[in-house]
Amino acid sequence: MEPIQADIVVIGAGPGGYAAAFYAADLGRKVILVERDPRLGGVCMNRGCIPSKALLNAAHAIQVAKESERRGISFGAPNIQLDRLRTWKDGILERLGGGIASLAKMRGVTVMHGRGHFEDSQTLRVESEQGNQFLRFQKAIIAVGSRPALPRAFDLGNPRVMTSTEALEIPDIPESLLVIGGGYIGMELGTVYATLGSKVTVIEAMEGILAGADPDLVRPVALYAKKAFREVRLQARVSKISSAGKQIRVVSEHEGRTLEELYDRVLVSVGRVPNGQDLGLENTRVARDEKGFIQVDERMVTTDPNILAIGDIAGGIMLAHKAAKEARVAVENLAGEGTAVNRNYVVPAVVFTDPEVAWVGLTEQEARQKGIAVEVAKFPWGASGRALTYDRVDGLTKLLLEPETHRVLGVGIVGHGAGELIGEGAVAVEMGATAEDLAAIVHPHPTLSETLMESAEAFFGHATHVFAKKKPA
């Protein structure tokens, strides 16, 4: 069988892969998109970002109903029907996956379902139930993403030991759940299960949860977890887990003690690893680092000039929107002048805990570590009328400013809807806005977006809703 010819082959149909395929098609290239899953969208849509946010929204509804009692509105105990919850969640994924498939068809992108394996630097074998098909391409973009890490010591082959993939299926609501790892995935899914009714314990090896986030922003999340979870155990380590009938026996070390406990389920949330195996990269000149990430240059080109890599597989921050941006850089270099570079783009991060945490640009910790002088302005949400109407005064908006120019170097927000607000912070950092700019922009009232304006005003000592000491001239 003669190979199918294509200008560009994209392996992986996640946020980076389908963005690359669609952009290349928009620029007139013949594109084939290869995806091993039956539904497009990749890990983010099928086993990550989207299903987790759907479940967090469902959990939030339970929490809002519970908190409404103090407003004079009472509801009965929630009746959780897991089958209907899963059907609703999966319906969202089907709708989004179908939308991506329709957009591919409209753009003339050929979609092939199967496992891609490089025969050489310009040939890809696609393995499917229907047999093997060979593709001959000019250039390829690898966008195969990552998967949850499952250390060998925790891999019992017992379905009661879950990664985020299994946890998102909500097989049941366990009476007791241990979450190993207090990063963003562990804290998000711990929030879901705790709200649904599980007694959740988090074991984290570091001194605090959400390592890498600004401590000012983490503090309200830690306070929430202290109330909502059975326990958050810091500077602790799980040394052994084993099956014990219908439970999991867990041995951990904490504060000089060895603890042996039983849990109905265990969620292992200790990071992610790249999906670089079984791609046939050994048949190309593509190089990987010691952790398995594909090495790329600033144009997303690997050590094989015919092959590019984007997203999680290329290392760096593992975020869907970062992958989508790298898709643009890669395609512009393939289809354009080849001058696009993956410079230090401003990439916002959001943790969808309760409350949400979001930041962009420089953090105070990074500034301290790098010896960068900054001035900090803060606005507490207890002074926000809109936050009060939400009954969510546990928020904070924080600006990091360059001392001489007042340029916005970083923005951090914790609070209800922080993920929706951080976009303005990203614009401010990317465009080089100053505190004067933020203070001068008229923001709608009453909204949470005003907290960015009032943070800037507080820096100058004239915020309307807080008394702030005037900045010296």
Phi and psi in degrees as a GROMACS rama.xvg file:
@    title "Ramachandran Plot"
@    xaxis  label "Phi"
@    yaxis  label "Psi"
@TYPE xy
-69.6839  139.295  GLU-2
-62.8676  147.396  PRO-3
-77.9663  133.725  ILE-4
-93.0956  141.447  GLN-5
-149.657  151.085  ALA-6
-70.7922  -49.122  ASP-7
-134.623  131.654  ILE-8
-111.04  130.087  VAL-9
-112.175  125.551  VAL-10
-104.445  111.538  ILE-11
110.633  123.264  GLY-12
-111.358  40.1677  ALA-13
-84.5631  -167.938  GLY-14
-57.0706  -31.9063  PRO-15
-80.0231  -45.2195  GLY-16
-64.5815  -50.9712  GLY-17
-72.0251  -28.3594  TYR-18
-63.5277  -41.3607  ALA-19
-65.9181  -45.0417  ALA-20
-62.1828  -44.0901  ALA-21
-67.6574  -41.515  PHE-22
-66.7352  -42.0707  TYR-23
-63.4332  -39.6682  ALA-24
-65.7778  -39.7734  ALA-25
-59.9819  -29.2866  ASP-26
-89.7525  8.60822  LEU-27
92.6298  10.8112  GLY-28
-90.0618  150.11  ARG-29
-82.5829  118.349  LYS-30
-123.708  137.672  VAL-31
-118.738  128.832  ILE-32
-108.141  120.753  LEU-33
-107.465  125.721  VAL-34
-140.278  130.532  GLU-35
-79.6925  -25.8961  ARG-36
-78.4758  150.253  ASP-37
-68.3155  -22.6539  PRO-38
-113.119  132.962  ARG-39
-71.8352  165.433  LEU-40
120.369  -18.2651  GLY-41
70.7158  -168.625  GLY-42
-61.4827  -43.6692  VAL-43
-54.733  -49.1611  CYS-44
-79.6141  -37.0822  MET-45
-93.2067  -32.9123  ASN-46
-138.125  26.7843  ARG-47
-152.78  -107.597  GLY-48
-50.9336  -54.3746  CYS-49
-71.6877  -52.3088  ILE-50
-62.4851  -34.8535  PRO-51
-66.9419  -38.5134  SER-52
-71.6322  -32.1235  LYS-53
-62.7213  -46.529  ALA-54
-68.7487  -35.712  LEU-55
-63.6279  -37.4251  LEU-56
-66.6276  -40.5765  ASN-57
-62.8618  -42.5107  ALA-58
-64.864  -37.0503  ALA-59
-62.0534  -35.895  HIS-60
-62.8316  -38.6184  ALA-61
-64.1294  -43.5192  ILE-62
-65.1392  -42.3191  GLN-63
-62.7664  -42.5329  VAL-64
-60.6153  -41.2312  ALA-65
-65.7119  -43.392  LYS-66
-73.2827  -16.3379  GLU-67
-68.6458  -15.25  SER-68
-57.7256  -37.9887  GLU-69
-74.3029  -8.79795  ARG-70
-97.2299  3.98228  ARG-71
87.7838  15.7017  GLY-72
-122.614  118.122  ILE-73
-114.85  139.795  SER-74
-122.242  159.719  PHE-75
-76.2293  175.573  GLY-76
-61.0946  140.991  ALA-77
-65.7457  139.867  PRO-78
-103.149  100.617  ASN-79
-91.9853  114.459  ILE-80
-104.427  98.2915  GLN-81
-60.4339  -37.0903  LEU-82
-60.5606  -44.5538  ASP-83
-69.5335  -36.0458  ARG-84
-62.8863  -45.5202  LEU-85
-65.0089  -40.1948  ARG-86
-62.6482  -42.6555  THR-87
-61.6759  -47.3197  TRP-88
-59.9384  -48.6425  LYS-89
-65.8845  -29.6424  ASP-90
-63.2549  -36.2907  GLY-91
-63.2272  -43.5217  ILE-92
-66.2689  -40.4164  LEU-93
-63.002  -41.8557  GLU-94
-65.2199  -44.8864  ARG-95
-67.2228  -42.9824  LEU-96
-62.4546  -40.813  GLY-97
-64.1816  -36.0264  GLY-98
-64.6317  -41.113  GLY-99
-64.977  -42.0339  ILE-100
-62.5251  -40.2225  ALA-101
-64.6223  -40.994  SER-102
-65.7541  -35.9683  LEU-103
-62.8423  -42.9329  ALA-104
-64.7076  -43.1914  LYS-105
-60.7279  -34.034  MET-106
-87.3504  -5.98675  ARG-107
79.9927  19.7397  GLY-108
-82.2791  125.138  VAL-109
-80.7688  125.655  THR-110
-104.371  126.834  VAL-111
-121.358  127.114  MET-112
-96.448  123.437  HIS-113
162.944  177.644  GLY-114
-93.6033  124.846  ARG-115
-85.3963  136.463  GLY-116
-141.725  122.389  HIS-117
-74.0795  126.679  PHE-118
-86.5317  -36.7882  GLU-119
-159.349  -168.615  ASP-120
-72.3881  -5.18077  SER-121
-139.131  16.7857  GLN-122
-134.979  131.29  THR-123
-121.916  131.564  LEU-124
-96.6098  126.895  ARG-125
-106.788  114.876  VAL-126
-97.1181  125.816  GLU-127
-142.115  177.747  SER-128
-63.9638  -24.1104  GLU-129
-83.7832  -4.45573  GLN-130
118.527  -168.656  GLY-131
-98.1086  140.351  ASN-132
-128.944  137.252  GLN-133
-105.519  137.892  PHE-134
-117.524  135.697  LEU-135
-112.638  122.988  ARG-136
-129.454  160.241  PHE-137
-82.3514  -45.4126  GLN-138
-138.751  152.671  LYS-139
-129.341  147.819  ALA-140
-121.494  119.838  ILE-141
-90.9531  124.124  ILE-142
-141.958  54.6799  ALA-143
-90.9507  -2.03824  VAL-144
73.8445  -152.748  GLY-145
-141.632  175.818  SER-146
-140.393  161.846  ARG-147
-63.0809  138.163  PRO-148
-75.2124  136.617  ALA-149
-133.581  93.065  LEU-150
-54.0468  146.834  PRO-151
-56.241  -35.4471  ARG-152
-64.513  -22.4405  ALA-153
-101.219  -6.72807  PHE-154
-88.0015  84.3301  ASP-155
-88.5598  -10.9577  LEU-156
73.3759  17.7846  GLY-157
-105.065  123.545  ASN-158
-63.2042  -12.3856  PRO-159
-77.2145  -11.5441  ARG-160
-99.2119  112.563  VAL-161
-113.599  152.016  MET-162
-100.336  -177.159  THR-163
-60.3024  -31.0116  SER-164
-58.153  -49.9591  THR-165
-73.594  -36.6718  GLU-166
-62.4177  -33.6053  ALA-167
-69.903  -14.6237  LEU-168
-80.9309  -9.6789  GLU-169
45.1295  64.4401  ILE-170
-61.3247  -32.0692  PRO-171
-166.22  179.894  ASP-172
-108.61  95.607  ILE-173
-66.4953  147.735  PRO-174
-61.8164  -43.0098  GLU-175
-129.896  137.465  SER-176
-134.426  128.661  LEU-177
-101.397  128.771  LEU-178
-107.571  116.883  VAL-179
-93.5042  105.426  ILE-180
115.472  121.215  GLY-181
-102.876  33.9137  GLY-182
-80.6954  -167.883  GLY-183
-67.3333  -37.114  TYR-184
-68.6204  -45.1165  ILE-185
-61.9404  -41.116  GLY-186
-73.1955  -36.2371  MET-187
-65.606  -50.5904  GLU-188
-71.3322  -31.4773  LEU-189
-60.9525  -38.5411  GLY-190
-63.2114  -42.9513  THR-191
-59.4427  -52.8367  VAL-192
-67.9859  -36.9736  TYR-193
-63.9283  -40.1587  ALA-194
-69.5651  -33.8421  THR-195
-72.4724  -17.3423  LEU-196
130.104  -2.38941  GLY-197
-77.1022  148.957  SER-198
-88.0497  109.549  LYS-199
-103.62  130.882  VAL-200
-116.791  132.717  THR-201
-111.777  130.354  VAL-202
-114.253  119.874  ILE-203
-127.173  132.16  GLU-204
-75.1212  -25.2358  ALA-205
-82.5503  178.989  MET-206
-75.1639  -17.0917  GLU-207
-153.447  166.813  GLY-208
-78.0351  166.399  ILE-209
49.8649  54.7099  LEU-210
-54.5675  136.113  ALA-211
98.4516  -20.04  GLY-212
-84.7698  155.604  ALA-213
-61.5963  127.004  ASP-214
-55.3131  -33.2718  PRO-215
-61.2328  -34.3427  ASP-216
-82.5297  -30.4356  LEU-217
-74.6736  -29.5579  VAL-218
-52.7788  -49.401  ARG-219
-62.9101  -32.0171  PRO-220
-68.0819  -41.5057  VAL-221
-62.9369  -38.5301  ALA-222
-65.5594  -40.7616  LEU-223
-62.951  -46.4618  TYR-224
-62.851  -34.9777  ALA-225
-61.3673  -34.4697  LYS-226
-84.6507  -40.1239  LYS-227
-84.6054  -29.8953  ALA-228
-96.6806  157.998  PHE-229
-66.2746  -40.6489  ARG-230
-163.585  145.459  GLU-231
-119.643  110.607  VAL-232
-100.95  110.617  ARG-233
-96.993  156.831  LEU-234
51.1206  45.9237  GLN-235
-127.131  156.741  ALA-236
-138.189  140.6  ARG-237
-88.3467  121.412  VAL-238
-96.3543  -24.757  SER-239
-161.805  142.307  LYS-240
-131.978  149.641  ILE-241
-153.859  157.404  SER-242
-73.6596  141.094  SER-243
-141.379  77.8528  ALA-244
66.0131  -122.147  GLY-245
-92.8462  15.6666  LYS-246
-132.728  175.996  GLN-247
-117.466  125.576  ILE-248
-86.8798  128.743  ARG-249
-123.637  126.64  VAL-250
-108.497  125.254  VAL-251
-135.238  160.858  SER-252
-116.31  129.41  GLU-253
-154.332  124.143  HIS-254
53.2118  43.3878  GLU-255
78.1922  4.81995  GLY-256
-113.32  150.851  ARG-257
-102.974  123.406  THR-258
-112.911  137.277  LEU-259
-121.987  119.794  GLU-260
-136.656  161.146  GLU-261
-113.7  136.24  LEU-262
-130.517  150.114  TYR-263
-72.7957  -36.1283  ASP-264
-145.535  156.189  ARG-265
-128.949  130.245  VAL-266
-106.585  117.175  LEU-267
-92.3302  115.116  VAL-268
-133.804  75.3789  SER-269
-119.55  25.2758  VAL-270
117.741  -174.363  GLY-271
-132.946  154.963  ARG-272
-127.225  150.327  VAL-273
-71.2692  148.916  PRO-274
-89.8819  56.4617  ASN-275
-93.8993  -1.45471  GLY-276
-82.122  154.592  GLN-277
58.242  31.2235  ASP-278
-99.7784  -7.60008  LEU-279
75.9926  24.6418  GLY-280
-63.801  -23.7749  LEU-281
-65.0505  -17.0725  GLU-282
-89.9688  3.90364  ASN-283
-122.776  -173.41  THR-284
-101.761  15.0489  ARG-285
-69.2007  131.132  VAL-286
-108.402  145.718  ALA-287
-120.766  155.733  ARG-288
-85.0326  -175.412  ASP-289
-66.2799  -18.0816  GLU-290
-96.4746  -1.19995  LYS-291
95.8068  1.67323  GLY-292
-79.6364  141.336  PHE-293
-74.117  133.726  ILE-294
-82.937  129.525  GLN-295
-132.304  159.775  VAL-296
-95.8568  -170.051  ASP-297
-68.501  -11.5684  GLU-298
-102.66  10.9016  ARG-299
70.1297  17.5147  MET-300
-88.5597  133.882  VAL-301
-79.9356  -173.649  THR-302
-72.557  -4.41099  THR-303
-105.536  115.811  ASP-304
-62.8261  -16.181  PRO-305
-88.7746  -5.87113  ASN-306
-128.765  131.973  ILE-307
-115.031  164.073  LEU-308
-143.389  141.142  ALA-309
-139.284  161.92  ILE-310
78.5042  -153.712  GLY-311
-55.9036  -38.4522  ASP-312
-63.945  -22.3956  ILE-313
-92.6534  5.73164  ALA-314
79.5823  -173.854  GLY-315
81.5132  -156.055  GLY-316
-66.223  130.043  ILE-317
-95.7214  80.8097  MET-318
-134.256  143.551  LEU-319
-61.6403  -41.8048  ALA-320
-71.3823  -25.9875  HIS-321
-68.0397  -40.5654  LYS-322
-63.0071  -41.4144  ALA-323
-64.3577  -37.4528  ALA-324
-67.1891  -41.8035  LYS-325
-65.2639  -29.0896  GLU-326
-60.1424  -43.6037  ALA-327
-61.8004  -45.0016  ARG-328
-60.6711  -46.0002  VAL-329
-61.8953  -48.0665  ALA-330
-66.8501  -39.5231  VAL-331
-61.8259  -32.5648  GLU-332
-76.0108  -28.9778  ASN-333
-80.6053  -39.1673  LEU-334
-106.074  -10.7468  ALA-335
-114.058  -137.705  GLY-336
-85.2474  -9.3965  GLU-337
75.4896  25.8319  GLY-338
-106.256  -7.80386  THR-339
-69.5721  140.918  ALA-340
-131.504  150.516  VAL-341
-87.6661  74.0997  ASN-342
-69.6298  -175.09  ARG-343
-76.8504  73.9978  ASN-344
-64.9961  149.986  TYR-345
-78.027  112.685  VAL-346
-117.145  108.402  VAL-347
-72.0624  151.466  PRO-348
-122.604  142.518  ALA-349
-134.04  134.031  VAL-350
-113.611  121.14  VAL-351
-92.2838  49.9914  PHE-352
-82.3188  -167.877  THR-353
-124.006  108.407  ASP-354
-77.2232  167.633  PRO-355
-70.7875  151.215  GLU-356
-124.51  132.986  VAL-357
-145.471  143.895  ALA-358
-152.613  160.57  TRP-359
-153.467  145.661  VAL-360
76.4969  -150.167  GLY-361
-74.5367  140.314  LEU-362
-103.707  163.718  THR-363
-63.3485  -37.9778  GLU-364
-62.932  -44.9231  GLN-365
-62.1371  -41.1518  GLU-366
-60.395  -42.4704  ALA-367
-65.4008  -43.6713  ARG-368
-65.9594  -35.2796  GLN-369
-91.9032  -0.958393  LYS-370
69.474  29.3322  GLY-371
-93.0022  123.304  ILE-372
-72.6139  131.032  ALA-373
-140.314  157.111  VAL-374
-115.293  145.228  GLU-375
-115.417  134.594  VAL-376
-123.979  136.876  ALA-377
-131.642  148.466  LYS-378
-132.542  114.481  PHE-379
-77.7032  139.026  PRO-380
-73.4593  -9.17759  TRP-381
-62.6567  -17.6245  GLY-382
-98.3921  6.71084  ALA-383
-98.4297  122.673  SER-384
-61.3366  -39.2975  GLY-385
-66.814  -40.1564  ARG-386
-61.8727  -37.25  ALA-387
-65.3593  -37.9701  LEU-388
-67.9497  -25.7854  THR-389
-82.9989  -9.64525  TYR-390
62.4618  31.9728  ASP-391
-129.699  78.8181  ARG-392
-98.373  15.5416  VAL-393
-88.1158  21.1194  ASP-394
-103.554  169.166  GLY-395
-154.659  137.711  LEU-396
-115.712  133.949  THR-397
-135.144  133.139  LYS-398
-116.143  139.378  LEU-399
-110.381  123.07  LEU-400
-122.2  144.537  LEU-401
-71.2052  125.515  GLU-402
-55.7307  -45.4408  PRO-403
-80.6426  -41.1241  GLU-404
-97.3687  -15.7485  THR-405
65.9802  17.8151  HIS-406
-65.9221  141.19  ARG-407
-77.5958  114.605  VAL-408
-97.6307  -23.8602  LEU-409
-162.044  151.787  GLY-410
-134.352  133.386  VAL-411
-128.917  136.864  GLY-412
-137.384  133.608  ILE-413
-127.608  134.889  VAL-414
148.313  177.157  GLY-415
-57.7689  120.9  HIS-416
73.7767  21.4227  GLY-417
-57.0318  -34.2514  ALA-418
-63.9024  -29.6716  GLY-419
-79.7691  -21.8317  GLU-420
-88.6842  -24.6493  LEU-421
-68.3889  -17.3843  ILE-422
-57.9768  -38.9803  GLY-423
-65.0907  -37.4555  GLU-424
-63.2663  -39.576  GLY-425
-63.4348  -41.237  ALA-426
-62.3121  -43.2919  VAL-427
-61.9539  -44.477  ALA-428
-70.0665  -45.7853  VAL-429
-63.1461  -39.8972  GLU-430
-88.7782  0.0936586  MET-431
70.6626  33.5102  GLY-432
-67.1663  156.876  ALA-433
-109.797  169.222  THR-434
-59.7012  -35.1205  ALA-435
-61.2073  -40.0114  GLU-436
-62.3701  -48.2547  ASP-437
-63.2561  -39.7295  LEU-438
-67.8399  -30.3441  ALA-439
-84.3194  -21.3067  ALA-440
-73.0196  128.014  ILE-441
-75.481  119.549  VAL-442
-103.294  145.495  HIS-443
-67.1677  146.974  PRO-444
-123.758  139.504  HIS-445
-92.7316  123.966  PRO-446
-140.532  162.045  THR-447
-74.0759  -22.3913  LEU-448
-62.611  -22.9594  SER-449
-61.3172  -22.2927  GLU-450
-65.7005  -26.1295  THR-451
-69.876  -43.4336  LEU-452
-62.0468  -45.093  MET-453
-73.6785  -25.2505  GLU-454
-62.554  -44.2405  SER-455
-65.7222  -41.387  ALA-456
-63.0335  -38.6982  GLU-457
-61.6219  -33.2966  ALA-458
-60.0995  -34.7368  PHE-459
-94.0943  -0.37255  PHE-460
83.9828  18.3117  GLY-461
-136.751  37.2456  HIS-462
-69.6844  135.229  ALA-463
-64.9468  -41.1672  THR-464
-103.055  3.90062  HIS-465
-137.304  151.761  VAL-466
-93.123  115.51  PHE-467
-122.029  138.71  ALA-468
-64.6832  131.858  LYS-469
-63.1279  133.899  LYS-470
-68.1832  132.125  LYS-471
-60.6618  145.196  PRO-472
